[in-house]
């Protein structure tokens, strides 16, 4: 019994000591994280996705302006055959730790979808993200998921989603109001999808009004579009508002349709539309008829398309005359004999004429070859009135690329609702962040800058850093320009850039909407920007972000495509993309690695950008990585040593300062060894210390076991 007891105690002791030793070795790898709310630790969290979330901004325009109240819809779908109780929906912005809104729901049944809504507004232009967090609990009465029985009484489930929102300044936009019929008119989603896209692309704010027209709706609007559904129901009060709006300098597009529905309904598009035209002082009238052509049509004599353009009009400059203007089931226009302020834009064929379909004899006769499809009238106060007998901007007409309706609509919008002119900005002013909150003061604003290209476009040079990007620099700073895909832009050319201020990975950028319009080469001559030389430390400063800089230092480390250099002032990080080439000669891929090693002194030119761990230098051309170690050594070896008593000659005007490179060698050799300890060395030292602990505890265990064995033999002997 004594033998077994002693051996057993020894084994237990040895096991305990061994476990202690092992825990000392692996303890640096263990992280413990505690929840702030200890009550929630009572519940288990089920990781499978049970809640599906979709978020939408319920606005008629993708361009939301400052202080405009928006409605955010959240659609929550319970994807499982279980009931979710105590559902909480929390809305966050990135700048706030507490939720901006909280919605509580008692329960969501199995397979059920519910919609929740919150109202919110932003008081500053920019790009925002609303984070949505949904949580709830599955109770013990609903404990079966995918045939797996869940034993816990309460299971907490969570799901997250987000919605991105861009907010603009009203002064940057041009407001366009489309007045819909608010009784039984065609809804915006049915017929105005493409029109909405055109408005958005032009930087305009579209307001689709399906309620009674008001002063608030018309406030700051440059263009009012009246659909045929609306003019049929417009009240006298609304007509008075329209008259006031036009007298204040507003512009108008008014469209109609044929009299095909007049006979058996209350649709009197021409009659009601003419009331509005008369009230605002226009001379053109809508005819109560139908434009038809029995010879040239698209299947039916009222399904027409015209190509007789007034190419002398400034409105139609550049129009594609090979495409026809679709004119479906429209009426003709009555053009007065005195038409000094009227410009006919599109006419019908020689075989097109007006026909009174409703047989009411309330039309004006329009003979063959006299049909006008689109016209513009300028009033005495310079307001522009565009009139057509068809809804040329409706979806069926505008979405077909075989016709010119898209192009015509785009031209009219730009002419009638021009976006406010933007003043030229310096690049430095675009990048200002006064309160240092890492949000640019002009984030989301539309700006215009001019500068010289420091990184050419991909279409022009394969040595570009990234696809779709160029860099531009003026006298104040440099910046990334995103959205340059097909344009051939060379180094040193001067460009004018129009776009919205954006930010990516902390770097300021200007984002183009359409490079064909937003990027102009204003000087094709090559005026190369020379890099500004900094110490390695100064080259990594925020003030140099986007700038072309040069620095010289000793290579302290090379990790894959990253070179670390230091001239004694502080470390600079250099990144070399795999796709960067040598503009002087065709080097093999990664060829630079065979020419540069730790200890070399190199000269680097590149663009300063912010990375995930701080600033770094992006090399734009492999030819701008120069190993100057050999040059320095050669200068030292060729230096003449004066004889004893002889004074050395001094060049009072040296062309090249080679002493700087020599000083770099001297300073770098004096660096302390502990500054060069790598992360790998630290990890090795830590592991070595832990292993030493292991051997220490293991030795103790052996001593204890040996003592027990000695005691055993002693007891057996005596």
Helices and strands as residue ranges (DSSP letters): H 2-26, G 27-29, G 38-42, E 44-45, E 51-57, E 64-65, E 70-78, E 84-93, E 101-108, E 113-120, E 126-139, G 140-142, E 144-145, E 148-149, E 154-168, G 170-172, E 174-179, H 188-191, H 193-201, E 204-209, H 215-218, E 221-226, H 228-231, H 236-247, E 251-255, G 259-261, H 269-280, E 285-286, E 290-292, E 303-306, E 308-309, G 314-316, E 325-328, E 333-334, E 342-347, E 353-355, E 372-378, E 384-388, H 395-398, H 405-416, H 427-430, E 446-455, E 469-473, E 478-482, E 494-504, E 507-511, H 515-518, E 519-523, E 532-533, G 538-540, G 542-544, E 548-559, E 562-566, E 571-575, G 591-594, E 601-611, E 614-619, G 622-624, E 625-627, H 629-638, H 659-669, G 673-676, H 679-717
